[in-house]
């Protein structure tokens, strides 16, 4: 699964950035950096009380209403009832639909979530749909994050996030 996801990601990235008509400008491309906070749900709530994380993204606007990019960051899961803390490092592609130049947006990340400090489990398929509000400088959003990890372990979180847009 890891090799298939890696090959697909490399192919998609090379295809997207090999197009001759792509012109990277501050009007259509930016780096997003921010923070997230979440509440574990499902089985994850049995051994983690909450999460704090960093959200890092690079986005290219294909047109004024549709953006694509890559997403990563780090989510720290705080253990409860004697359970150890652990982390999740996502590596994903993402797409977003912006209804207007300022206002509502919908998006989703799809990739692989690498687990840290998790015994006998390196991670698994990572999905992160989100909905939010955006303007020129900020994105505020709610998300549902699900990692289908090895050994039939599902890591699930609902939360809130905010990112700041850095034009380049």
C-alpha positions as CSV (number, residue, x, y, z in Angstrom):
1,X,0.0,0.0,0.0
2,X,2.8,2.4,0.9
3,X,4.6,1.8,-2.4
4,X,1.4,2.3,-4.4
5,X,0.6,5.5,-2.6
6,X,4.1,6.8,-3.1
7,X,4.1,6.0,-6.9
8,X,0.6,7.6,-7.3
9,X,1.7,10.7,-5.4
10,X,4.9,11.1,-7.4
11,X,3.0,10.6,-10.7
12,X,0.3,13.1,-9.8
13,X,2.8,15.7,-8.7
14,X,5.0,15.3,-11.8
15,X,1.9,15.6,-14.0
16,X,0.6,18.6,-12.3
17,X,3.8,20.5,-12.4
18,X,4.9,19.4,-15.9
19,X,2.2,21.4,-17.6
20,X,3.5,24.3,-19.7
21,X,0.7,26.6,-18.9
22,X,1.3,26.7,-15.1
23,X,2.6,30.1,-14.0
24,X,3.3,30.4,-10.3
25,X,2.4,33.9,-9.0
26,X,1.4,35.4,-5.6
27,X,-2.2,35.5,-6.9
28,X,-2.5,31.8,-7.5
29,X,0.0,30.1,-5.1
30,X,0.8,30.3,-1.5
31,X,2.1,28.5,1.6
32,X,-0.3,27.9,4.4
33,X,0.9,27.5,8.0
34,X,-1.3,27.0,11.1
35,X,-2.4,25.1,14.1
36,X,-5.1,22.5,14.9
37,X,-6.8,21.3,18.0
38,X,-9.0,18.1,18.1
39,X,-10.9,15.7,20.1
40,X,-10.3,12.0,19.5
41,X,-13.4,9.9,18.7
42,X,-14.2,6.2,18.4
43,X,-11.6,3.8,19.8
44,X,-9.0,6.6,19.8
45,X,-10.9,8.4,22.6
46,X,-10.1,5.3,24.8
47,X,-6.4,6.2,24.9
48,X,-6.1,9.8,24.0
49,X,-7.7,12.9,25.6
50,X,-7.0,15.6,22.9
51,X,-4.7,16.5,20.0
52,X,-2.7,19.6,19.1
53,X,-1.1,20.0,15.8
54,X,0.7,22.0,13.1
55,X,-0.8,22.2,9.6
56,X,1.5,23.0,6.7
57,X,0.3,23.3,3.0
58,X,1.5,24.5,-0.4
59,X,-1.4,25.4,-2.7
60,X,-1.8,26.2,-6.4
61,X,-5.1,27.7,-7.6
62,X,-6.0,25.9,-10.9
63,X,-8.8,28.5,-11.3
64,X,-10.4,31.0,-8.9
65,X,-12.6,28.3,-7.4
66,X,-10.4,25.2,-7.3
67,X,-7.0,24.6,-5.6
68,X,-4.7,21.6,-5.4
69,X,-1.6,21.1,-3.3
70,X,0.4,19.1,-0.8
71,X,-0.2,18.9,2.9
72,X,1.8,17.8,5.9
73,X,2.4,18.8,9.5
74,X,2.3,17.0,12.9
75,X,-0.5,16.0,15.2
76,X,0.3,15.1,18.8
77,X,-2.1,12.8,20.7
78,X,-2.0,13.2,24.4
79,X,-2.4,9.9,26.2
80,X,-4.9,9.3,29.0
81,X,-5.3,6.8,31.8
82,X,-1.6,5.8,31.6
83,X,-1.5,5.5,27.8
84,X,1.6,6.9,26.1
85,X,1.5,10.0,23.9
86,X,1.9,9.4,20.1
87,X,2.1,11.4,17.0
88,X,0.8,11.4,13.4
89,X,2.7,13.0,10.5
90,X,0.5,13.2,7.4
91,X,1.9,13.3,3.9
92,X,-1.0,14.0,1.5
93,X,-2.3,15.7,-1.6
94,X,-5.3,17.9,-1.2
95,X,-8.0,19.7,-3.2
96,X,-10.3,22.6,-2.2
97,X,-13.3,24.1,-3.7
98,X,-13.8,27.8,-3.0
99,X,-17.4,28.9,-3.6
100,X,-16.5,32.6,-3.7
101,X,-13.3,34.7,-3.4
102,X,-14.0,35.1,0.3
103,X,-16.3,32.8,2.3
104,X,-17.1,29.1,2.3
105,X,-14.8,26.4,1.1
106,X,-14.8,22.6,1.1
107,X,-11.7,20.4,0.9
108,X,-10.1,17.0,1.5
109,X,-6.7,15.6,2.0
110,X,-5.8,12.1,0.9
111,X,-2.5,10.4,1.6
112,X,-0.5,8.4,4.2
113,X,-0.3,9.1,7.9
114,X,3.0,8.1,9.6
115,X,2.6,7.2,13.3
116,X,5.3,8.0,15.8
117,X,5.7,6.3,19.2
118,X,3.2,3.6,18.2
119,X,4.3,0.0,18.9
120,X,4.1,-2.3,15.9
121,X,2.3,0.3,13.7
122,X,3.9,2.6,11.2
123,X,0.6,4.2,10.0
124,X,-1.8,3.9,7.1
125,X,-4.2,5.5,4.7
126,X,-5.0,9.1,5.7
127,X,-8.2,11.1,4.9
128,X,-9.1,14.5,6.2
129,X,-12.2,16.2,4.8
130,X,-12.8,19.8,6.0
131,X,-15.1,22.7,5.6
132,X,-14.4,26.3,6.5
133,X,-14.2,30.0,5.9
134,X,-11.4,31.8,4.0
135,X,-10.3,35.3,3.1
136,X,-7.1,36.5,1.4
137,X,-4.9,35.9,4.5
138,X,-6.7,33.3,6.7
139,X,-8.5,30.0,6.6
140,X,-10.6,28.8,9.5
141,X,-12.0,25.3,9.3
142,X,-13.6,22.2,11.0
143,X,-12.2,18.8,10.1
144,X,-12.7,15.1,10.5
145,X,-9.4,13.2,10.3
146,X,-9.2,9.4,9.9
147,X,-6.1,7.2,9.6
148,X,-6.7,3.6,8.7
149,X,-3.6,2.3,10.4
150,X,-2.1,-1.2,10.3
151,X,-3.3,-3.9,12.6
152,X,-6.9,-2.8,12.3
153,X,-6.4,0.4,14.3
154,X,-8.4,3.5,13.3
155,X,-7.2,6.9,14.5
156,X,-10.1,9.3,14.3
157,X,-10.3,13.0,15.3
158,X,-12.7,15.9,14.9
159,X,-11.3,19.4,15.3
160,X,-10.8,23.0,14.4
161,X,-7.9,24.6,12.6
162,X,-6.6,27.9,11.3
163,X,-3.9,28.6,8.8
164,X,-2.3,31.9,7.6
165,X,-1.6,32.3,3.9
166,X,2.0,33.4,2.9
167,X,2.0,34.5,-0.8
168,X,5.1,33.5,-2.9
